[in-house]
Amino acid sequence: MYYSKGKKLKKKLISDIYKQLVPELLLTAYYYVKNEEDSKDIVSDVFERMLKMPEQELSILIEEQKIKGYLFI
């Protein structure tokens, strides 16, 4: 499990997820709110919550490949 390697790795993993999924997340958010700034705020809030998430919980989402489901709820 990655979570035993510390917060630096957690931030790197979240950064990688962000880079990979942010375009799709922004489009999805915009579809619902029809406002670009609100869409950016929503996506930013989701990633801020991920940074605050306990490392073990985040690890489970990543390892079980449920991260997209979490992000698109």
C-alpha positions, 0 to 999 in steps of 0.5 A: 500500500502506498499510504505508508510512504507518507504525505509527499507521495499522497500529494504526488498521487493526487497531483497525477490524478488531477492532471489526468482527470481535470479536463473531464471533471471540468466538463462534467461540472460545467454540464451541471452548473453552466458556469465556468468559474463555478465548475473550477470551484467544484473541481478544486473543492473535490481535490481539497477534500482528497488532500484531507482524506485519511491516507488509508481511505485514499489508498483503498480508492486508488487500489480498488480503482474506485477513484473515478467513481468518487470524483464523478459523484 
